[in-house]
Amino acid sequence: MPSPFKRLFSRLPMARSTRAYDFALAQVDLNQAERVLEIGAGQGYGAAHLSRVLPHAQLFSVDISLECLKPEQLESGPKPPIFIQATAPALPLAAASMDAVILVMTFHCLPEPQQVFHEAARVLKPDGALILADVDGHHWMARPFEWVEHAFISPLTHAYTPEELAQLAAHAGLRDFRVVRRPGKEKGFMMWAFAAKRPPSP
Ligand SMILES: C[S@@+](CC[C@H](N)C(=O)[O-])C[C@H]1O[C@@H](n2cnc3c(N)ncnc32)[C@H](O)[C@@H]1O
């Protein structure tokens, strides 16, 4: 992301989309989770919020750049998140180490989408959950969103459809793929996709 946009992004209100994280957490049970990975830290408020609502878990949050991070302004839980500068297609994390991998408004701008799914599957423990919240590629605003992103933020941006995500998940060996939308906002801009690392059923 070019610096002027990073500066703009880093000034956006801090709590603007913790609702996206909360809606995701309402769909999966992470009460026993020990380690949770976020990909796409941004300002860091999502990881800080997760560390408050999952106080038993250690949060890790990866971003290609930690320039927007505002840790001094973030009130986090008893275990503050660990922020790591790294690229999503090459996570510097051990295999089978995470109970969940969560991406909020991040997947659309990542390079090597299939490799990102493979990496998420690699770092997930058996039965771990992949949680992805992003723009629905079928929404009428998806193309204008891509045009704006291509012009000002990243040429990589692609608003994925549920079918594209399902295929990426299947190729990465993830199962039980499903897409959920907020009740009353079934035709909304945002969708939540979930998949699990499970052996194939006999
Ligand atoms: C739109 S922000 C979303 C951040 C946060 N999850 C939120 O909801 O505000 C997308 C983030 O993805 C990060 N990003 C872009 N390319 C990346 C890559 N290759 N690996 C890891 N993070 C990347 C950007 O630096 C940015 O912080």
Ligand as a Chemical Component Dictionary entry (heavy atoms), coordinates in Angstrom:
data_LIG
# 
_chem_comp.id                   LIG 
_chem_comp.type                 NON-POLYMER 
_chem_comp.pdbx_formal_charge   0 
_chem_comp.three_letter_code    LIG 
# 
loop_
_chem_comp_atom.comp_id 
_chem_comp_atom.atom_id 
_chem_comp_atom.alt_atom_id 
_chem_comp_atom.type_symbol 
_chem_comp_atom.charge 
_chem_comp_atom.model_Cartn_x 
_chem_comp_atom.model_Cartn_y 
_chem_comp_atom.model_Cartn_z 
_chem_comp_atom.pdbx_ordinal 
LIG C1  C1  C 0  -7.681  -3.511  4.630 1  
LIG S1  S1  S 1  -6.449  -3.963  5.796 2  
LIG C2  C2  C 0  -7.411  -4.849  6.991 3  
LIG C3  C3  C 0  -6.760  -4.856  8.352 4  
LIG C4  C4  C 0  -7.639  -5.329  9.505 5  
LIG N1  N1  N 0  -7.867  -6.767  9.463 6  
LIG C5  C5  C 0  -8.942  -4.567  9.554 7  
LIG O1  O1  O 0  -10.020 -5.164  9.486 8  
LIG O2  O2  O -1 -8.894  -3.336  9.665 9  
LIG C6  C6  C 0  -5.515  -5.217  4.950 10 
LIG C7  C7  C 0  -4.156  -5.490  5.587 11 
LIG O3  O3  O 0  -3.524  -6.547  4.860 12 
LIG C8  C8  C 0  -2.139  -6.301  4.861 13 
LIG N2  N2  N 0  -1.465  -7.043  3.788 14 
LIG C9  C9  C 0  -1.400  -6.737  2.478 15 
LIG N3  N3  N 0  -0.648  -7.638  1.828 16 
LIG C10 C10 C 0  -0.231  -8.542  2.748 17 
LIG C11 C11 C 0  0.583   -9.716  2.688 18 
LIG N4  N4  N 0  1.136   -10.128 1.538 19 
LIG N5  N5  N 0  0.804   -10.399 3.833 20 
LIG C12 C12 C 0  0.261   -9.994  5.024 21 
LIG N6  N6  N 0  -0.499  -8.889  5.135 22 
LIG C13 C13 C 0  -0.755  -8.161  4.009 23 
LIG C14 C14 C 0  -2.062  -4.764  4.661 24 
LIG O4  O4  O 0  -0.790  -4.243  5.042 25 
LIG C15 C15 C 0  -3.206  -4.286  5.552 26 
LIG O5  O5  O 0  -2.776  -3.972  6.860 27 
# 
loop_
_chem_comp_bond.comp_id 
_chem_comp_bond.atom_id_1 
_chem_comp_bond.atom_id_2 
_chem_comp_bond.value_order 
_chem_comp_bond.pdbx_ordinal 
LIG C1  S1  SING 1  
LIG S1  C2  SING 2  
LIG S1  C6  SING 3  
LIG C2  C3  SING 4  
LIG C3  C4  SING 5  
LIG C4  N1  SING 6  
LIG C4  C5  SING 7  
LIG C5  O1  DOUB 8  
LIG C5  O2  SING 9  
LIG C6  C7  SING 10 
LIG C7  O3  SING 11 
LIG C7  C15 SING 12 
LIG O3  C8  SING 13 
LIG C8  N2  SING 14 
LIG C8  C14 SING 15 
LIG N2  C9  SING 16 
LIG N2  C13 SING 17 
LIG C9  N3  DOUB 18 
LIG N3  C10 SING 19 
LIG C10 C11 SING 20 
LIG C10 C13 DOUB 21 
LIG C11 N4  SING 22 
LIG C11 N5  DOUB 23 
LIG N5  C12 SING 24 
LIG C12 N6  DOUB 25 
LIG N6  C13 SING 26 
LIG C14 O4  SING 27 
LIG C14 C15 SING 28 
LIG C15 O5  SING 29 
# 
